[in-house]
Amino acid sequence: MKARKRLLVAAVSLMAAAAAGPALALPSHWREWEYYSDATYSEYVGMWGQTCAGTVYKEGIQTPYRIQTMNYPC
């Protein structure tokens, strides 16, 4: 009987651990970038950001010409 109880406890523990899934690492900072069409940085074409909760938001297009406009610790 004890062996059956231990097996049941082990099975339930294993199922609970599997259901929880892997832990997700949250970002350390709330960041945001603005993107421009070329190296003159005169024409805004898009933005990209990520919140402390890990939510990503973006608009327009991303180019190599970017300026970080926000970088706040979470």
N, C-alpha and C positions, 0 to 999 in steps of 0.2 A: 504494500500500500504506500509506504514512504517513497519507494522508487517511482511509482506512478505519479504521486504528487509533485516530486521534483521534476519529472519530465514535463508535466503540465505547466509548472511555473516557468521552466526554461523555454518552453514553446511560446507561451504568452509573452515573455520578455523579448524573445527574438522577433515576434510579430510586431510588437510595439516599436522596437528599434527600427525595423524595416519600414514601418509606416511613417515614422518621423522623417526619414530621408536625410540627405546630407545637409549640414548647416551651411547657410549662405553667408558669405562675408559681405558686409555692408561697406560702402565707400567711407573713407576717412574724412572726406571734404565734399561740400556742395560746390560743384564747379560748373562754369558756363563759358562758352567761347562764342565769339562772333566771327563769321567768315566773310572774306572779301574776294572780289573777282581777280585782283592782281596785286602786285607788290606796292602799288600806290595807296592801297587801303582806302580808296575813295568811294567804291561802290559795294555796299553791303549786299550779300547774297544769301546769307543764312545764319543759323545759330544751332548750337548743340549744348545740352546741359544734363546734369545728373544730380538728383537730390540726395540727401543723407539717407533716405529710405531705399535708394537704388533705382528710383524711377528715372527713366531717360526721356527727355523731351527734345524735339528738334523741329526745325522748319527750313525750307529752302534747300540749298546744296552746301556740301562741305568741300572746301578747297585747301590747298597747302597754306593759304594766306589767312591766318587766324590770329585773333587777339583774345587772351583770356581775360574776361570781364568780371568773373566772380570766382573766389576761392576761399570759402569759409569753412573752418573746422566744424565737424559734426559733434 
